[in-house]
Amino acid sequence: MNGNPKKHLMRLSDVASSHVRELIVSGQLHSGQFIRPEAVAEELGISATPAREGLLQLQTEGFLSVEPRRGFMVTALSSDDIRDIYDAQALLGGELTARAAAAITPAIVDELEQIQNALERAAAANDFDEEERLNHQFHEMIYRLSGSRKIRWLIKTTLTYAPRKFFAAVEGWPEASAQDHRAIIEHLRANNPEKARAAMARHIRNAGALLADHLAQDGETR
């Protein structure tokens, strides 16, 4: 053993599935559109085999269907579907945040506040990639502090419906991430589980409503 840390690289098929999934969730690919593995491969600079494997994964997740002799087609994703998913995420995220509130220390709250300060600076600079990265870090720190591995696993299954790469495509989404966190931090600092739960649930439902409205408006313009 040489003690060097292992590098965990995302499989190319996962890169393809993540990319196409986010195109669907952000409304850039629409219900009924066909997707060719070769086109995905060319766009991402990978071979067609992992691109096809990624699309097959999206078929199992329900984002795509396979039409005989025609290939992969985007399945319908309604605004009601999105609201249902984010309602479930709000329940899970609220519970994790309530548990974190009971265990959090002032030092960790200070660290969350530093992340939030950096997030707001990124938002002001329209650095949406950095804002999204910090938003993910903010939530991950709170959820990990809860100590609830199974609930964290469950909430990860809903996060595939968050358009991370296309963060700025949803109107109001970057602003919500910059603004809603302050109330969560306030209640975590007070070690108030119920108010922290409510603040996180409200934040997640707000994000879901913005995404649902984005998909609904996108559908009206097609």
Secondary structure, DSSP 8 states (H G I E B T S, - for coil): -----------HHHHHHHHHHHHHHTTSS-TT-EE-HHHHHHHHT--HHHHHHHHHHHHHHTSEEEETTTEEEE----HHHHHHHHHHHHHHHHHHHHHHHHH--HHHHHHHHHHHHHHHHHHHTT-HHHHHHHHHHHHHHHHHHTT-HHHHHHHHHHGGGS-STTGGGSTTHHHHHHHHHHHHHHHHHTT-HHHHHHHHHHHHHHHHHHHHHHHHHHHHH-
